[in-house]
Amino acid sequence: MLVLPAELTHVQAPACLNMLLTAVRADKGRRVLVDATPLTRFDSSALAVLLECRRECLQDDRRFAVRGLAPRLRELAGLYGIAALLPEPDDALAPAAAPA
């Protein structure tokens, strides 16, 4: 599981993105879960970081989810029309249903 820092604004975004992408590339699992629970101070850069992390996962055909996204940040994602791209773990990381 990848864990976001307590603060993720445009100042921390490049370093945080680098840390996340390094971890994603090193982990060859089929599922990537980002824990956003520690995140308390943020701006829209946090969404950009999460979206880039998601893109990296999708390129490798991996599932991606974000746990504990702050309600204000989830609301901002909704306003930008990207909330569905940052699913909760139950949606994105649940095992695929067996074919009928």
C-alpha beads as a LAMMPS data file, in Angstrom:
LAMMPS data file: protein, C-alpha beads

100 atoms
99 bonds

1 atom types
1 bond types

-500.0 500.0 xlo xhi
-500.0 500.0 ylo yhi
-500.0 500.0 zlo zhi

Masses

1 110.0

Atoms # bond

1 1 1 0.000 0.000 0.000
2 1 1 1.213 3.473 -0.892
3 1 1 0.674 6.194 1.703
4 1 1 0.243 9.880 0.943
5 1 1 1.900 12.453 3.193
6 1 1 -0.035 14.779 5.497
7 1 1 0.533 17.679 3.113
8 1 1 0.296 17.526 -0.661
9 1 1 0.189 20.865 -2.439
10 1 1 1.949 22.117 -5.551
11 1 1 5.124 22.431 -3.473
12 1 1 5.226 18.737 -2.507
13 1 1 3.615 17.356 -5.680
14 1 1 6.778 16.601 -7.708
15 1 1 8.500 14.743 -4.863
16 1 1 5.335 12.883 -3.887
17 1 1 4.655 11.853 -7.478
18 1 1 8.225 10.632 -7.857
19 1 1 7.908 8.600 -4.645
20 1 1 4.596 7.062 -5.728
21 1 1 5.735 6.216 -9.252
22 1 1 8.947 4.654 -7.966
23 1 1 6.927 2.475 -5.598
24 1 1 4.383 1.529 -8.281
25 1 1 7.125 0.543 -10.718
26 1 1 8.913 -1.534 -8.082
27 1 1 5.769 -3.383 -7.004
28 1 1 4.656 -5.913 -9.595
29 1 1 1.358 -6.725 -7.892
30 1 1 -1.869 -6.506 -9.865
31 1 1 -3.473 -4.064 -7.453
32 1 1 -2.340 -0.676 -6.226
33 1 1 -3.952 0.906 -3.197
34 1 1 -3.148 4.464 -2.149
35 1 1 -3.923 5.394 1.438
36 1 1 -4.914 9.058 1.560
37 1 1 -5.941 8.939 5.224
38 1 1 -2.929 10.979 6.447
39 1 1 -3.647 13.748 3.914
40 1 1 -4.961 16.809 5.750
41 1 1 -3.548 19.763 3.802
42 1 1 -3.896 19.693 0.032
43 1 1 -4.814 21.531 -3.118
44 1 1 -5.796 20.327 -6.583
45 1 1 -2.218 19.141 -7.109
46 1 1 -3.108 16.127 -4.968
47 1 1 -5.633 15.112 -7.611
48 1 1 -3.057 15.519 -10.364
49 1 1 -0.626 13.289 -8.457
50 1 1 -3.278 10.615 -7.951
51 1 1 -4.330 10.728 -11.604
52 1 1 -0.738 10.305 -12.788
53 1 1 -0.289 7.388 -10.416
54 1 1 -3.514 5.879 -11.803
55 1 1 -2.238 6.313 -15.388
56 1 1 0.935 4.433 -14.513
57 1 1 -1.107 1.586 -13.046
58 1 1 -3.429 1.357 -16.029
59 1 1 -0.485 1.210 -18.429
60 1 1 0.540 -1.991 -16.663
61 1 1 -3.055 -3.280 -16.549
62 1 1 -3.265 -2.954 -12.778
63 1 1 -6.218 -1.994 -10.638
64 1 1 -6.004 1.299 -8.765
65 1 1 -7.910 2.636 -5.772
66 1 1 -7.675 5.354 -3.162
67 1 1 -8.641 4.757 0.458
68 1 1 -9.491 7.517 2.897
69 1 1 -9.723 10.436 0.482
70 1 1 -10.823 13.520 2.439
71 1 1 -14.434 14.506 1.731
72 1 1 -13.335 17.958 0.529
73 1 1 -10.887 16.417 -1.935
74 1 1 -13.466 13.865 -3.115
75 1 1 -15.878 16.791 -3.640
76 1 1 -13.247 18.661 -5.646
77 1 1 -12.714 15.557 -7.779
78 1 1 -16.473 15.492 -8.377
79 1 1 -16.486 19.131 -9.453
80 1 1 -13.691 18.364 -11.918
81 1 1 -15.590 15.319 -13.179
82 1 1 -12.881 12.852 -12.182
83 1 1 -14.296 11.273 -9.014
84 1 1 -14.974 7.974 -10.805
85 1 1 -11.272 7.774 -11.717
86 1 1 -10.362 7.600 -8.015
87 1 1 -12.451 4.659 -6.799
88 1 1 -12.667 3.412 -3.249
89 1 1 -10.909 0.065 -2.623
90 1 1 -14.100 -1.976 -2.534
91 1 1 -14.895 -0.980 -6.107
92 1 1 -11.478 -1.195 -7.759
93 1 1 -9.731 -3.866 -5.765
94 1 1 -12.498 -6.380 -5.302
95 1 1 -11.728 -9.651 -7.045
96 1 1 -13.212 -9.897 -10.484
97 1 1 -16.444 -11.853 -10.658
98 1 1 -16.225 -15.303 -12.167
99 1 1 -17.774 -15.574 -15.635
100 1 1 -21.309 -16.908 -15.634

Bonds

1 1 1 2
2 1 2 3
3 1 3 4
4 1 4 5
5 1 5 6
6 1 6 7
7 1 7 8
8 1 8 9
9 1 9 10
10 1 10 11
11 1 11 12
12 1 12 13
13 1 13 14
14 1 14 15
15 1 15 16
16 1 16 17
17 1 17 18
18 1 18 19
19 1 19 20
20 1 20 21
21 1 21 22
22 1 22 23
23 1 23 24
24 1 24 25
25 1 25 26
26 1 26 27
27 1 27 28
28 1 28 29
29 1 29 30
30 1 30 31
31 1 31 32
32 1 32 33
33 1 33 34
34 1 34 35
35 1 35 36
36 1 36 37
37 1 37 38
38 1 38 39
39 1 39 40
40 1 40 41
41 1 41 42
42 1 42 43
43 1 43 44
44 1 44 45
45 1 45 46
46 1 46 47
47 1 47 48
48 1 48 49
49 1 49 50
50 1 50 51
51 1 51 52
52 1 52 53
53 1 53 54
54 1 54 55
55 1 55 56
56 1 56 57
57 1 57 58
58 1 58 59
59 1 59 60
60 1 60 61
61 1 61 62
62 1 62 63
63 1 63 64
64 1 64 65
65 1 65 66
66 1 66 67
67 1 67 68
68 1 68 69
69 1 69 70
70 1 70 71
71 1 71 72
72 1 72 73
73 1 73 74
74 1 74 75
75 1 75 76
76 1 76 77
77 1 77 78
78 1 78 79
79 1 79 80
80 1 80 81
81 1 81 82
82 1 82 83
83 1 83 84
84 1 84 85
85 1 85 86
86 1 86 87
87 1 87 88
88 1 88 89
89 1 89 90
90 1 90 91
91 1 91 92
92 1 92 93
93 1 93 94
94 1 94 95
95 1 95 96
96 1 96 97
97 1 97 98
98 1 98 99
99 1 99 100
